[in-house]
Amino acid sequence: MMKKLGLAVLLFAFASLTARAADFNGKWTAEVQGRNGPQTISFDFHVDGGTLTGKITTMRGDMDISNGKVDGDNISFDQVMNFNGNSMTMSYKGMAQPDGTIKFTRTFGGGGGGGGMGNRPPQDFVAKRASDSAPAAPPTQ
């Protein structure tokens, strides 16, 4: 009897942890320091299991995200940009916070030619859910 009770408690605890995984679906916004001052970035995330797809919108327009992954409360993806034949990648890693935000660190790679984006230090910022993108209702069991 105790063995069954222990197993039931363990299964309930595991189910509680998986149910609490962050919901990244929807639109998010962030203000990020750019070369000419603060800039607004918008994210439109679509999660299917552990795969993340979607778009990033900046003052340069919409760009698809690539290599998107979701693992519990962690999210990661790349943004690949091409300028005059040079390819540059910004890699984003984020973690859901208890207040409903996502704390991101983005790193810059590629660009070549000295003075490119690859020489910039990592940048931290926080994204908030856009007001027109309420979180999805929890799944019914």
C-alpha positions in Angstrom: 0.0 0.0 0.0 2.8 2.4 0.9 4.6 1.6 -2.3 1.5 2.5 -4.4 1.0 5.7 -2.3 4.6 6.7 -2.9 4.3 6.1 -6.6 1.1 8.1 -6.8 2.8 11.1 -5.0 5.8 10.8 -7.4 3.5 10.8 -10.5 1.5 13.8 -9.1 4.8 15.7 -8.4 6.1 15.0 -12.0 2.7 16.0 -13.5 2.8 19.3 -11.6 6.3 20.1 -12.8 5.4 19.5 -16.5 2.2 21.5 -16.2 4.2 24.4 -14.9 6.4 24.6 -17.9 6.4 28.1 -19.4 4.0 28.9 -22.2 6.0 30.9 -24.8 3.3 31.0 -27.4 2.2 34.4 -28.6 3.5 37.9 -29.0 6.2 39.4 -26.8 7.9 42.8 -26.8 11.3 44.0 -25.5 13.2 47.3 -25.4 16.8 46.7 -26.3 19.7 49.2 -26.3 20.8 49.7 -29.9 23.6 51.8 -31.5 21.3 54.8 -31.7 19.4 54.3 -28.4 16.6 52.0 -27.3 14.8 50.0 -29.9 11.6 47.9 -29.6 11.8 44.3 -30.7 8.7 42.1 -31.1 8.6 38.3 -31.1 5.8 36.1 -32.3 6.5 32.6 -31.0 4.8 29.4 -32.0 5.7 26.3 -29.9 5.1 22.7 -31.0 6.5 20.3 -28.5 10.2 21.2 -28.1 10.3 23.1 -31.4 10.0 26.9 -31.6 9.2 28.8 -34.8 8.0 32.4 -35.4 9.2 35.8 -36.4 11.2 38.7 -34.9 10.1 42.2 -35.9 12.6 45.1 -35.6 12.9 48.5 -37.3 14.4 46.5 -40.2 11.3 44.4 -40.7 10.2 40.8 -40.1 12.7 38.0 -39.9 12.1 34.3 -39.3 13.7 32.6 -36.3 15.8 29.5 -36.9 17.1 26.7 -34.7 14.3 27.3 -32.2 14.0 25.1 -29.1 12.0 25.0 -25.9 13.0 23.0 -22.9 10.8 23.5 -19.9 11.3 27.1 -18.9 14.2 27.7 -21.3 14.0 29.0 -24.9 16.7 29.4 -27.5 16.8 30.5 -31.2 18.8 32.3 -33.8 18.1 35.3 -36.0 20.2 35.3 -39.2 20.7 38.6 -41.1 22.4 39.3 -44.4 23.9 42.7 -45.1 25.8 43.3 -48.4 26.8 39.6 -48.7 27.8 39.2 -45.0 25.8 36.8 -42.9 25.4 37.7 -39.2 23.7 35.6 -36.5 22.2 36.7 -33.2 21.7 33.9 -30.8 19.0 34.3 -28.1 18.8 32.2 -24.9 16.0 33.0 -22.5 14.4 31.7 -19.3 10.8 32.2 -18.1 10.7 34.3 -14.9 8.2 34.0 -12.1 6.7 37.4 -12.9 5.7 36.2 -16.4 8.6 37.8 -18.3 11.4 36.2 -20.3 15.0 37.1 -19.3 17.1 36.9 -22.5 20.8 37.0 -23.3 21.7 37.5 -26.9 25.1 37.0 -28.5 26.4 38.3 -31.8 28.3 36.2 -34.3 29.6 36.4 -37.9 29.9 39.6 -39.8 33.6 39.4 -40.4 35.5 42.4 -41.7 36.4 43.8 -38.3 34.1 46.1 -36.3 31.2 43.8 -37.2 28.5 42.6 -34.9 30.7 39.7 -33.9 32.8 42.0 -31.8 29.9 43.1 -29.6 29.5 41.8 -26.0 26.5 39.7 -25.0 23.4 41.8 -24.3 20.8 41.1 -21.6 17.1 42.2 -21.8 13.6 41.3 -20.6 10.7 40.5 -22.9 7.1 41.0 -21.7 4.0 39.4 -23.1 2.3 41.8 -25.5 -1.0 43.1 -24.2 -2.9 41.6 -27.1 -1.4 38.1 -26.5 -2.9 36.6 -23.4 -1.4 33.3 -22.3 -3.2 30.2 -23.4 -5.6 28.5 -21.1 -4.1 25.5 -19.2 -4.9 22.1 -20.8 -7.8 20.3 -19.3 -7.2 16.9 -17.9 
